[in-house]
Amino acid sequence: MSKITIRKLSINDGEKERRYLLSIPENENGFFSAHRKDIVTKEAFKGYLFSRVMQTGYPKKGFPKPFIYWVEQKDEIVGMGKFLIFPKEIKNDCDGRIGLGGIAPKNRGCGIGTEALKLLIAELKKRNNEPILIWAYEDNTASRRIIEKNGGKLDRTEVDPDKSDKRRAYYLI
């Protein structure tokens, strides 16, 4: 496998990044599929980037603004990841949360997700050395495997209040 890198989302991102997002099957990944209408045209994609880079209108009340990264291999976008750092004044079960967006379908099953999560964890730990919480839906065995390969320890299983699906909470310490 070629080297995997992560790169922070930029207002200067363009067609390569838009094509990657459009390559992820619709409704497959809640990480960004809710915003699919925002990336259909090049002009709309620029607005999408602006809202993410400038951190306007983050959708969940009480959540901090995310740090968002592209996952790259040989100058090709193969995935997306993000993390959040909760300020001490916000009561939460952890200080940092991390998420790995969809790995492009043609790049799945070859270790990219595992390496990408490792890089995101390292980036988050530069900013916050507290325990990290990461979720995986019960039926998403690939995500669960990636988390476990990166040292995730199962803490609990519960129902996601937004979707009514069972999910597992892991801690990365």
PAVOLUM-233660 format. One line per field, with one value per residue: residue in three letters; z negated, x, y negated of N, C-alpha, C in turn. Coordinates in pm, 1 decimal, decimal comma. Atoms other than C-alpha are relative to their C-alpha. Layout:
rest: c(ALA	...)
n.up: c(Z	...)
n.east: c(X	...)
n.north: c(Y	...)
ca.up: c(Z	...)
ca.east: c(X	...)
ca.north: c(Y	...)
c.up: c(Z	...)
c.east: c(X	...)
c.north: c(Y	...)
***
This chain:
rest: c(MET	SER	LYS	ILE	THR	ILE	ARG	LYS	LEU	SER	ILE	ASN	ASP	GLY	GLU	LYS	GLU	ARG	ARG	TYR	LEU	LEU	SER	ILE	PRO	GLU	ASN	GLU	ASN	GLY	PHE	PHE	SER	ALA	HIS	ARG	LYS	ASP	ILE	VAL	THR	LYS	GLU	ALA	PHE	LYS	GLY	TYR	LEU	PHE	SER	ARG	VAL	MET	GLN	THR	GLY	TYR	PRO	LYS	LYS	GLY	PHE	PRO	LYS	PRO	PHE	ILE	TYR	TRP	VAL	GLU	GLN	LYS	ASP	GLU	ILE	VAL	GLY	MET	GLY	LYS	PHE	LEU	ILE	PHE	PRO	LYS	GLU	ILE	LYS	ASN	ASP	CYS	ASP	GLY	ARG	ILE	GLY	LEU	GLY	GLY	ILE	ALA	PRO	LYS	ASN	ARG	GLY	CYS	GLY	ILE	GLY	THR	GLU	ALA	LEU	LYS	LEU	LEU	ILE	ALA	GLU	LEU	LYS	LYS	ARG	ASN	ASN	GLU	PRO	ILE	LEU	ILE	TRP	ALA	TYR	GLU	ASP	ASN	THR	ALA	SER	ARG	ARG	ILE	ILE	GLU	LYS	ASN	GLY	GLY	LYS	LEU	ASP	ARG	THR	GLU	VAL	ASP	PRO	ASP	LYS	SER	ASP	LYS	ARG	ARG	ALA	TYR	TYR	LEU	ILE)
n.up: c(0,0	-4,6	118,0	21,6	68,3	19,4	-32,9	49,5	-97,2	-36,5	-89,3	-134,8	-53,6	-125,5	-69,4	50,9	126,1	-30,4	-63,1	105,8	75,9	-84,9	-20,3	114,2	-27,3	74,2	124,8	57,1	110,4	59,5	18,3	-88,9	-98,7	20,5	-72,0	-139,3	-89,2	3,7	-76,1	-135,3	-96,7	46,7	77,4	128,4	74,9	59,4	117,0	98,2	56,8	80,5	127,5	82,4	35,2	86,8	116,0	21,0	10,2	32,5	21,2	131,3	107,5	113,0	-45,7	-51,6	-144,4	-30,0	-84,0	-107,6	-80,4	-110,5	7,9	-135,2	-37,4	-133,0	-51,0	-24,9	120,0	21,9	118,0	71,1	143,8	78,8	144,3	79,2	134,0	85,7	107,5	134,7	52,7	-56,5	63,5	-98,1	51,0	-41,8	-49,1	-144,1	-80,0	-129,1	-96,6	-130,0	-100,7	-93,7	-86,0	-133,9	-21,2	-68,5	87,0	125,4	25,7	-18,4	111,2	-4,2	114,8	121,6	0,4	8,9	137,9	75,4	-24,9	64,7	144,5	27,4	-17,1	114,4	121,4	0,6	54,4	118,8	38,3	81,5	-67,6	-123,2	-19,2	-139,7	-12,2	-120,7	2,3	29,5	-122,0	-82,9	46,8	-47,7	91,5	130,3	-16,1	-10,4	134,4	85,2	-43,4	50,9	145,8	60,8	101,3	7,6	126,9	14,5	-118,5	27,8	-117,3	-43,2	16,8	-125,3	-106,5	56,2	-31,2	106,6	-26,2	104,2	39,0	31,4	46,2	-41,2	106,6)
n.east: c(84,8	-72,0	11,9	124,1	-19,7	121,5	-17,0	114,2	93,1	-38,7	88,6	-57,3	24,0	73,4	71,2	-44,2	68,9	143,3	20,3	-6,5	125,5	105,7	-23,7	54,7	142,0	95,4	54,3	-86,1	-81,0	58,5	-105,8	24,6	105,6	108,3	-37,4	-27,1	55,4	-90,4	-123,3	32,2	-65,2	-127,8	29,5	54,2	-110,3	-78,1	75,6	-15,8	-135,1	-4,2	69,4	-79,8	-127,1	28,3	68,2	129,2	118,8	-16,6	138,4	44,5	-9,0	-80,5	-119,5	-102,8	-21,5	-92,8	-118,8	33,4	-116,9	6,4	-94,3	-56,2	-99,1	-53,8	69,8	140,9	83,4	53,5	85,1	16,9	8,1	15,5	6,3	52,4	-54,8	99,7	-55,7	27,6	128,4	107,4	2,8	3,5	-64,0	-139,7	-42,6	-22,0	70,9	-64,9	82,5	-59,2	105,3	-2,4	-113,0	54,1	27,7	-107,2	-117,3	33,8	-53,0	-145,3	-71,9	0,8	76,4	-79,1	-110,3	58,0	40,3	-125,6	-46,4	94,0	-24,1	-124,7	28,9	82,2	-82,4	-85,1	81,6	73,0	-49,2	100,9	57,9	74,0	116,1	35,6	119,5	20,2	129,1	-8,5	-7,2	-112,8	-114,7	-126,2	-35,4	-36,1	-132,2	-98,0	-13,7	-67,4	-140,7	-66,4	-3,8	127,5	54,2	144,9	49,3	142,5	85,3	124,2	76,3	-28,0	125,3	39,8	34,1	59,6	-84,7	-94,2	-137,8	-95,9	-92,4	-135,7	-95,1	-139,2	-71,9)
n.north: c(118,6	127,0	84,7	75,0	127,5	78,0	141,5	77,7	56,0	136,1	74,6	-14,3	-133,2	13,1	-107,4	-131,1	-23,6	-12,2	-131,2	-102,1	1,0	-54,4	-143,1	-74,3	-23,4	82,4	-54,8	-103,2	48,3	119,5	98,3	113,6	-24,2	96,4	122,1	-36,8	103,1	114,5	-24,3	-45,4	87,9	56,2	120,0	-44,1	-60,2	110,1	42,4	-107,6	14,2	122,2	-22,5	-91,8	63,4	114,2	-57,2	63,6	-84,1	-141,8	-39,5	-48,3	99,0	-45,1	-69,1	90,0	-6,1	-108,9	8,3	-94,2	-36,3	-94,1	-111,6	-10,0	-100,5	34,9	118,0	-31,2	0,3	-134,0	1,0	125,8	-21,4	122,0	-16,2	110,7	10,9	62,1	81,8	-51,7	45,9	-81,5	-132,4	-106,7	-120,7	1,2	131,0	-4,3	-99,9	-13,5	-71,2	-28,9	0,4	-110,9	-33,1	-18,8	-142,6	-73,3	-4,3	-67,3	-132,8	-11,0	61,2	146,6	49,6	-20,9	97,3	134,7	23,3	17,2	137,5	92,0	-9,5	73,1	143,4	40,6	-2,9	120,5	108,9	-41,8	-132,3	-66,3	-116,4	27,3	-86,1	-22,4	-83,1	-80,6	-67,0	-143,3	-79,6	42,9	-79,1	58,6	109,4	-57,2	-62,3	109,7	57,4	-98,3	-7,9	120,3	-3,1	35,7	-92,1	13,3	53,1	-27,6	-4,8	73,2	41,2	136,9	74,7	65,8	-94,7	-121,5	-115,2	-34,4	37,7	-32,9	108,2	-46,1	100,5	-9,2	71,0)
ca.up: c(0,0	87,3	-181,5	-322,4	-424,9	-559,6	-449,2	-609,3	-411,1	-225,6	-53,2	245,4	284,9	619,9	869,1	736,0	392,9	534,9	752,9	447,2	251,2	545,9	566,1	225,2	274,2	167,2	-187,7	-260,1	-503,5	-738,4	-761,6	-457,8	-261,6	-417,6	-228,7	110,0	267,8	170,5	394,0	716,9	908,1	889,1	761,8	490,7	390,7	333,7	95,1	-80,9	-125,3	-250,6	-514,5	-632,3	-625,4	-785,3	-1029,4	-978,0	-1089,8	-1239,8	-1261,7	-1618,0	-1893,2	-2177,3	-1961,7	-1885,9	-1529,7	-1360,2	-1215,0	-872,9	-664,5	-327,3	-326,2	-29,8	141,3	433,4	478,3	496,6	242,4	92,7	-219,9	-465,4	-840,7	-1115,5	-1485,4	-1750,2	-2072,8	-2345,8	-2570,9	-2941,9	-3003,9	-2780,8	-2979,8	-2772,7	-2815,5	-2661,3	-2542,4	-2185,5	-1924,5	-1596,5	-1279,3	-958,2	-657,8	-369,2	-214,9	160,2	267,6	498,0	208,9	-58,0	-219,8	-178,6	-508,5	-410,8	-680,9	-950,8	-850,9	-807,8	-1156,0	-1297,0	-1135,1	-1261,1	-1614,1	-1600,9	-1475,8	-1749,6	-2017,4	-1910,7	-2025,8	-2307,9	-2500,0	-2671,7	-2599,3	-2255,0	-2190,8	-1857,8	-1749,8	-1504,7	-1411,8	-1525,0	-1168,1	-1033,6	-1087,1	-876,1	-1099,4	-1414,6	-1286,8	-1198,3	-1546,7	-1718,4	-1508,5	-1634,5	-1998,2	-2053,6	-2365,4	-2366,3	-2637,5	-2567,9	-2311,9	-2288,3	-2050,5	-1851,2	-1956,5	-1607,0	-1404,8	-1633,7	-1518,4	-1762,5	-1787,6	-1986,4	-2176,5	-2188,3	-2379,4	-2240,9	-2523,7)
ca.east: c(0,0	125,6	171,8	-146,9	-151,9	-411,5	-459,5	-681,4	-987,4	-919,9	-1124,0	-893,1	-998,3	-1153,3	-1272,5	-1064,0	-1222,9	-1573,1	-1538,3	-1435,5	-1744,8	-1968,2	-1807,5	-1947,3	-2287,2	-2579,3	-2706,4	-2412,2	-2231,6	-2393,0	-2060,0	-2147,1	-2431,1	-2677,6	-2490,4	-2481,6	-2704,7	-2436,0	-2171,9	-2355,3	-2234,3	-1888,7	-2039,3	-2236,1	-1922,4	-1735,5	-2014,5	-1992,0	-1615,4	-1659,4	-1911,2	-1679,4	-1355,5	-1508,5	-1694,5	-2031,4	-2348,5	-2215,6	-2534,4	-2534,3	-2608,1	-2358,8	-2094,2	-1760,5	-1659,4	-1481,4	-1131,9	-1187,3	-924,9	-898,1	-732,4	-495,3	-291,3	-65,3	-237,8	-580,2	-856,7	-949,8	-1139,1	-1229,3	-1196,1	-1273,2	-1239,1	-1391,3	-1240,6	-1490,7	-1406,5	-1400,5	-1716,8	-1924,1	-2021,9	-1947,2	-1823,9	-1487,8	-1284,1	-1223,9	-1431,9	-1303,4	-1474,3	-1361,6	-1576,4	-1637,5	-1339,4	-1397,6	-1555,5	-1265,8	-1017,1	-1184,1	-1040,1	-672,3	-584,4	-646,3	-909,8	-683,9	-391,7	-613,6	-759,7	-407,3	-311,2	-627,2	-562,5	-206,1	-334,5	-597,9	-343,5	-127,2	-413,9	-564,7	-421,2	-743,6	-927,8	-1090,0	-1437,4	-1526,6	-1854,8	-1930,7	-2271,7	-2331,2	-2373,2	-2060,9	-1802,8	-1539,2	-1549,9	-1543,7	-1239,2	-1055,3	-1120,6	-1009,1	-689,6	-610,5	-647,2	-1013,3	-1160,0	-1533,3	-1703,0	-2073,0	-2343,4	-2647,0	-2912,4	-2819,3	-3078,4	-3075,3	-3122,2	-3255,3	-2970,0	-2748,1	-2396,7	-2084,9	-1874,4	-1498,9	-1232,8	-887,1	-650,2)
ca.north: c(0,0	-347,1	-608,3	-765,8	-1132,9	-1372,9	-1734,1	-1995,8	-2103,1	-2429,1	-2695,2	-2632,4	-2268,7	-2193,4	-1938,7	-1648,0	-1683,6	-1731,1	-1419,2	-1218,2	-1328,3	-1243,4	-895,6	-798,4	-632,9	-848,6	-786,9	-557,8	-780,4	-1031,8	-1212,6	-1423,6	-1262,2	-1506,3	-1779,4	-1601,4	-1869,1	-2121,5	-1963,6	-1882,2	-2188,1	-2345,1	-2670,4	-2491,5	-2300,4	-2628,3	-2734,4	-2397,9	-2442,0	-2798,1	-2687,2	-2407,4	-2606,6	-2916,8	-2688,2	-2851,0	-2682,6	-2362,6	-2158,7	-2022,3	-2269,2	-2244,5	-2079,1	-2244,1	-2316,1	-2025,3	-1999,5	-1835,4	-1653,1	-1484,4	-1141,8	-1111,1	-844,0	-935,5	-1273,5	-1105,1	-1169,4	-832,7	-938,1	-1209,4	-1247,0	-1493,4	-1546,6	-1768,9	-1894,5	-1969,4	-2264,0	-2186,1	-2391,5	-2159,6	-1854,3	-1547,7	-1193,4	-1283,8	-1580,8	-1462,9	-1284,9	-1156,0	-1037,0	-875,6	-955,3	-724,0	-556,8	-564,7	-232,9	-140,4	-188,0	23,7	332,6	248,2	77,4	-284,8	-336,5	-192,9	-415,1	-723,2	-682,8	-646,3	-980,3	-1153,5	-1027,0	-1164,0	-1501,9	-1519,9	-1427,9	-1725,8	-1949,1	-1745,3	-1452,2	-1347,5	-1020,4	-1008,5	-870,1	-713,9	-556,7	-278,0	-148,9	206,7	332,5	154,0	426,4	247,7	-62,6	145,9	337,8	11,9	-127,4	192,4	210,3	-141,5	-38,5	-127,2	32,1	98,2	-106,0	-56,7	14,7	-212,6	-340,3	-651,5	-912,4	-1068,5	-749,2	-476,0	-247,2	-59,4	-193,2	-111,6	-362,3	-301,6	-490,2	-551,6	-640,8)
c.up: c(0,0	-124,5	0,1	-73,9	-25,5	25,5	-42,2	117,5	25,3	91,9	145,7	58,5	122,0	50,4	-50,5	-127,1	21,5	62,3	-104,2	-75,0	81,3	24,0	-114,2	25,0	-92,0	-118,8	-61,8	-126,8	-51,7	-20,4	90,4	96,8	-16,0	78,0	149,2	98,4	9,3	83,7	144,9	106,2	-58,9	-86,7	-138,8	-86,8	-65,3	-125,7	-112,5	-67,9	-91,0	-136,3	-91,4	-46,9	-97,3	-124,5	-30,8	-12,2	-28,3	-51,9	-140,8	-107,8	-117,0	39,3	46,5	151,5	31,8	75,6	106,9	91,6	116,3	-29,6	143,3	12,4	142,4	65,7	40,4	-134,1	-12,5	-121,5	-61,7	-148,7	-72,3	-146,8	-63,5	-134,2	-83,6	-105,7	-135,3	-51,8	58,1	-63,5	109,3	-59,4	44,0	44,2	150,9	65,1	137,8	92,4	130,5	99,0	96,4	72,6	136,1	28,2	64,8	-87,7	-130,9	-10,1	15,8	-106,2	-3,6	-121,4	-129,5	-9,9	-14,4	-143,5	-88,8	14,6	-66,7	-151,9	-36,9	9,6	-117,5	-127,1	-5,8	-68,8	-134,2	-35,0	-93,6	73,1	118,7	9,3	149,3	5,0	128,5	-11,9	-11,2	127,3	91,4	-48,2	45,5	-93,0	-135,9	4,5	5,1	-137,5	-90,1	37,5	-49,5	-151,7	-69,0	-92,9	-12,8	-139,4	-22,1	137,7	-37,8	130,4	29,7	-8,3	128,5	104,1	-46,3	37,9	-118,2	43,1	-119,1	-24,9	-39,7	-54,6	53,6	-101,5	34,9)
c.east: c(88,5	-29,1	-132,3	35,8	-137,0	33,0	-126,1	-82,4	36,0	-103,7	47,1	-17,6	-90,0	-62,9	38,7	-77,0	-151,0	-30,6	5,3	-133,3	-114,8	16,6	-55,9	-149,8	-90,4	-56,9	85,4	68,6	-57,7	99,7	-20,5	-114,2	-118,0	25,6	23,5	-51,8	92,1	126,2	-25,4	65,3	130,2	-23,7	-52,8	110,5	86,3	-70,5	10,6	136,5	7,3	-64,8	80,4	129,8	-22,3	-79,2	-132,2	-108,3	23,9	-133,9	-42,2	24,5	79,1	124,8	102,9	13,1	106,1	125,5	-21,7	120,7	-39,1	102,7	48,4	98,6	44,0	-77,6	-145,4	-74,4	-61,8	-91,9	-5,0	-8,7	-16,4	14,6	-50,3	70,5	-101,0	68,0	-45,1	-137,6	-119,7	8,1	-13,7	70,0	145,6	34,6	17,5	-81,8	62,4	-91,2	73,2	-113,6	19,7	132,3	-61,3	-16,6	114,6	124,7	-25,4	68,6	150,0	78,3	0,6	-73,1	78,1	111,8	-53,1	-42,4	122,3	52,2	-90,4	18,3	124,4	-22,4	-82,2	84,3	99,4	-73,2	-62,9	43,4	-95,4	-51,6	-87,7	-114,2	-25,7	-115,7	5,6	-136,6	20,9	20,1	117,1	128,0	132,9	45,0	42,6	140,4	109,8	26,3	78,6	147,5	80,6	-5,4	-128,7	-50,2	-149,7	-42,1	-146,5	-66,2	-130,2	-70,6	32,6	-131,0	-47,8	-53,5	-70,8	77,3	92,2	141,3	86,5	90,9	131,9	80,0	137,9	78,2	145,9)
c.north: c(-123,8	-81,7	-77,5	-128,3	-63,3	-146,4	-74,1	-54,9	-146,3	-62,9	12,5	139,1	-12,3	127,8	138,9	36,0	19,1	136,1	112,8	5,8	60,4	150,0	85,5	18,5	-82,6	76,2	110,9	-46,9	-130,6	-112,4	-120,9	21,4	-95,2	-128,8	26,0	-106,5	-121,2	18,1	37,2	-86,9	-54,6	-122,7	36,6	60,2	-107,2	-53,6	101,6	-12,4	-122,0	23,5	91,9	-65,4	-114,7	42,8	-70,0	106,0	145,6	51,3	39,4	-103,4	59,1	75,8	-102,3	16,2	105,1	-44,9	107,6	19,6	90,4	108,8	22,4	115,9	-32,9	-113,3	26,9	-3,9	139,1	6,8	-138,0	31,4	-132,3	33,5	-127,2	2,2	-77,3	-85,3	53,1	-41,5	76,2	137,9	105,2	120,6	11,8	-141,8	-2,3	108,6	-0,2	78,9	18,7	7,8	115,0	14,9	29,3	149,4	77,7	16,3	73,9	135,7	15,9	-77,3	-151,5	-57,7	11,4	-103,6	-142,9	-31,4	-21,0	-143,3	-102,9	0,2	-79,4	-150,8	-53,2	-7,3	-116,7	-115,1	32,7	141,6	73,7	124,2	-42,3	100,6	12,7	99,8	81,0	64,6	150,1	83,0	-38,4	69,9	-58,3	-112,3	53,7	60,5	-107,0	-59,3	94,9	15,6	-120,0	-10,0	-39,2	108,2	-25,6	-44,8	37,2	9,9	-69,4	-31,7	-145,8	-78,6	-67,6	97,6	125,7	126,5	26,9	-39,7	36,7	-119,7	64,1	-117,3	33,2	-82,6	-16,4)
***
